[in-house]
Amino acid sequence: MPEVIFAGPAGRLEGRYQPSTEKNAPIAIILHPHPQFGGTMNNKIVYDLFYIFQKRNFTTLRFNFRSIGRSQGEFDHGMGELSDAAAALDWIQSLHPDSKSCWVAGYSFGAWIGMQLLMRRPEIEGFISVAPQPNTYDFSFLAPCPSSGLIIHGDADKVAPAKDVQTLVDKLHTQKGITITQKTIPGANHFFSNDPQLLIDECADYLDKRLAGQLADPKPKRLR
């Protein structure tokens, strides 16, 4: 897949990009875990998420947040990384102006950034949040959450305890007009080291159902 360098708010950003064979295919952006705890775009879960979208002919991008790999800048505790994600979406949309819809998938820290991007970009119509950390990061900005999506986590996760994720899911379930699907993987820790393939299979199954018109409330598109 092509290596790309594009302009970000704090300098260049490094990514991997696979365009769809269809001119108006949806876009997917994949966001990696915490930059200061080993998170990069080459994380295996990030790579596998990239692949499930690519396999379904999305135009797909994963990239390194500022300060990681060849991406310039310094870690900015989420604010700058959200700006990086917005710049990445701007860049890929400039190459694919006929793509009208977008998905965002994020793992751990990347799930937090992805949900914030979702709030700011009305063209994002679906999300996959892998092991979000509501015990560490504030998710109160989801008021309301504008799109349906999947929250998937392990019941043995000590980094993002299942009870905290459940509290977030329960809050989102009270909102009207969206469908939040929750999957809890038995025995899985924050890194899904017991069965990483089950995680990816569940994400792929969810995406297939959404593409078939399931698991989301029909609603008017938000205007940009």
C-alpha positions as CSV (number, residue, x, y, z in Angstrom):
1,M,0.0,0.0,0.0
2,P,1.3,3.5,-0.8
3,E,3.3,5.4,1.9
4,V,2.1,9.0,2.0
5,I,3.2,12.2,3.6
6,F,0.7,15.0,4.0
7,A,0.5,18.3,5.8
8,G,-0.7,18.4,9.4
9,P,-1.1,21.2,11.8
10,A,2.3,20.7,13.4
11,G,4.2,19.6,10.3
12,R,4.1,16.6,8.0
13,L,2.2,13.4,8.9
14,E,3.1,10.0,7.8
15,G,0.5,7.5,6.7
16,R,-0.5,4.4,4.7
17,Y,-3.2,4.9,2.2
18,Q,-5.2,2.6,-0.1
19,P,-7.6,4.1,-2.5
20,S,-10.8,2.3,-3.5
21,T,-11.4,1.1,-7.0
22,E,-14.7,3.0,-6.9
23,K,-14.7,6.8,-7.3
24,N,-17.4,7.5,-4.7
25,A,-16.5,4.8,-2.2
26,P,-16.7,5.7,1.5
27,I,-13.6,6.7,3.4
28,A,-12.3,5.0,6.5
29,I,-9.7,6.4,8.9
30,I,-8.0,4.2,11.5
31,L,-6.5,5.8,14.6
32,H,-3.8,4.2,16.7
33,P,-3.2,3.9,20.5
34,H,-1.4,6.3,22.8
35,P,1.7,7.8,21.2
36,Q,3.6,7.8,24.5
37,F,2.9,4.1,25.3
38,G,4.0,2.5,22.1
39,G,1.0,3.3,19.9
40,T,1.7,3.6,16.1
41,M,-0.1,3.1,12.9
42,N,1.7,-0.3,12.6
43,N,0.0,-1.7,15.7
44,K,-1.4,-5.1,14.7
45,I,-5.0,-4.2,15.7
46,V,-4.8,-0.9,13.8
47,Y,-3.4,-2.8,10.8
48,D,-6.1,-5.4,10.9
49,L,-8.9,-2.8,11.2
50,F,-7.3,-1.0,8.2
51,Y,-7.5,-4.3,6.3
52,I,-11.2,-5.1,7.0
53,F,-12.2,-1.7,5.5
54,Q,-9.8,-2.0,2.6
55,K,-11.1,-5.5,1.9
56,R,-14.6,-4.0,1.6
57,N,-13.4,-1.4,-1.0
58,F,-13.3,1.6,1.3
59,T,-10.7,4.3,0.6
60,T,-8.7,3.6,3.7
61,L,-6.0,5.6,5.6
62,R,-4.0,5.0,8.8
63,F,-1.4,7.4,9.9
64,N,1.0,8.2,12.7
65,F,0.0,11.0,15.1
66,R,2.4,13.8,15.6
67,S,5.8,12.8,17.1
68,I,5.5,9.2,15.9
69,G,7.6,7.7,13.1
70,R,8.1,10.3,10.4
71,S,5.3,12.5,11.7
72,Q,6.5,15.8,13.0
73,G,5.5,17.7,16.1
74,E,5.2,16.9,19.8
75,F,2.7,15.0,21.7
76,D,-0.2,17.3,22.7
77,H,-2.4,15.3,25.1
78,G,-5.2,14.8,22.6
79,M,-5.9,18.3,21.4
80,G,-3.2,18.2,18.7
81,E,-3.9,14.6,17.9
82,L,-7.5,15.5,17.2
83,S,-6.3,18.2,14.8
84,D,-4.1,15.6,13.2
85,A,-7.1,13.4,12.6
86,A,-9.1,16.3,11.1
87,A,-6.2,17.2,8.8
88,A,-6.0,13.5,7.7
89,L,-9.7,13.5,6.8
90,D,-9.3,16.8,5.0
91,W,-6.4,15.4,3.0
92,I,-8.1,12.2,1.9
93,Q,-11.3,14.0,1.1
94,S,-9.3,16.4,-1.1
95,L,-8.2,13.4,-3.1
96,H,-11.7,11.8,-3.2
97,P,-14.2,14.6,-3.5
98,D,-17.0,12.2,-4.7
99,S,-16.8,10.2,-1.4
100,K,-19.8,11.5,0.6
101,S,-19.5,9.2,3.7
102,C,-16.9,8.3,6.1
103,W,-16.2,5.9,9.0
104,V,-13.7,6.2,11.8
105,A,-12.2,3.4,13.8
106,G,-9.9,3.8,16.8
107,Y,-8.2,1.7,19.4
108,S,-7.7,2.8,23.0
109,F,-6.5,6.4,22.8
110,G,-7.4,6.4,19.2
111,A,-11.0,5.5,20.1
112,W,-11.2,8.7,22.2
113,I,-9.8,10.8,19.3
114,G,-12.1,9.1,16.9
115,M,-15.2,9.8,18.9
116,Q,-14.2,13.5,19.1
117,L,-13.7,13.6,15.4
118,L,-17.2,12.1,15.0
119,M,-18.7,15.0,16.8
120,R,-17.0,17.5,14.5
121,R,-17.5,16.0,11.1
122,P,-21.1,15.3,10.1
123,E,-20.1,13.1,7.1
124,I,-18.9,10.4,9.6
125,E,-21.8,7.9,9.6
126,G,-20.3,5.0,11.5
127,F,-17.6,4.2,14.1
128,I,-15.8,1.3,15.7
129,S,-14.3,2.0,19.1
130,V,-12.0,-0.7,20.3
131,A,-11.2,-0.7,24.1
132,P,-12.2,3.0,24.8
133,Q,-11.0,4.3,28.2
134,P,-13.8,6.3,29.8
135,N,-12.0,5.8,33.2
136,T,-9.1,7.8,31.8
137,Y,-10.6,10.1,29.2
138,D,-13.7,12.3,29.3
139,F,-16.4,11.2,26.9
140,S,-19.0,13.7,28.1
141,F,-18.7,15.5,24.7
142,L,-21.0,12.7,23.3
143,A,-24.1,14.8,24.1
144,P,-25.6,13.5,22.0
145,C,-23.5,10.9,20.0
146,P,-24.5,11.7,16.4
147,S,-23.9,8.3,14.7
148,S,-24.4,4.6,15.3
149,G,-21.4,2.5,15.9
150,L,-19.7,-0.4,17.7
151,I,-18.0,-0.3,21.1
152,I,-16.0,-3.5,21.6
153,H,-13.9,-4.4,24.6
154,G,-12.7,-7.2,26.9
155,D,-14.2,-8.2,30.2
156,A,-10.6,-8.7,31.6
157,D,-9.3,-5.3,30.6
158,K,-7.5,-3.7,33.5
159,V,-6.6,-0.6,31.6
160,A,-10.2,0.2,30.6
161,P,-12.3,-1.8,33.1
162,A,-15.5,-3.3,31.8
163,K,-17.7,-1.5,34.4
164,D,-16.5,1.9,33.1
165,V,-17.1,1.0,29.5
166,Q,-20.5,-0.3,30.5
167,T,-21.4,3.0,32.1
168,L,-20.5,4.8,28.8
169,V,-22.5,2.4,26.8
170,D,-25.5,2.7,29.1
171,K,-25.4,6.4,28.8
172,L,-25.3,6.2,25.0
173,H,-28.2,3.7,24.9
174,T,-30.5,6.4,26.4
175,Q,-30.0,8.6,23.3
176,K,-32.6,8.5,20.5
177,G,-31.9,8.2,16.8
178,I,-28.7,6.1,17.0
179,T,-28.0,2.4,17.6
180,I,-24.9,1.6,19.8
181,T,-23.8,-2.0,19.5
182,Q,-21.7,-3.4,22.3
183,K,-19.6,-6.5,22.1
184,T,-17.7,-7.8,25.2
185,I,-15.1,-10.4,24.5
186,P,-14.7,-12.9,27.4
187,G,-11.2,-13.1,28.9
188,A,-9.8,-10.4,26.7
189,N,-7.4,-7.8,28.2
190,H,-6.7,-4.3,26.7
191,F,-4.5,-5.9,24.1
192,F,-6.8,-8.8,23.2
193,S,-3.8,-11.0,23.5
194,N,-5.9,-14.1,24.2
195,D,-7.7,-14.0,20.8
196,P,-7.0,-11.0,18.6
197,Q,-8.7,-12.7,15.6
198,L,-12.0,-12.8,17.5
199,L,-11.8,-9.1,17.9
200,I,-11.3,-8.5,14.2
201,D,-13.9,-11.0,13.3
202,E,-16.5,-9.2,15.5
203,C,-15.5,-5.8,13.9
204,A,-15.8,-7.3,10.4
205,D,-19.2,-8.8,11.2
206,Y,-20.5,-5.5,12.5
207,L,-19.2,-3.6,9.4
208,D,-20.9,-6.2,7.1
209,K,-24.2,-5.8,8.9
210,R,-24.0,-2.0,8.7
211,L,-23.2,-2.1,5.0
212,A,-26.3,-4.4,4.6
213,G,-28.4,-1.7,6.3
214,Q,-28.7,-3.2,9.7
215,L,-27.8,-2.0,13.3
216,A,-28.5,1.7,12.6
217,D,-31.6,3.8,12.8
218,P,-32.6,5.3,9.5
219,K,-32.3,9.1,9.8
220,P,-31.7,12.2,7.7
221,K,-28.1,12.9,6.9
222,R,-26.5,15.7,9.0
223,L,-25.7,18.8,7.0
224,R,-22.1,19.9,6.8
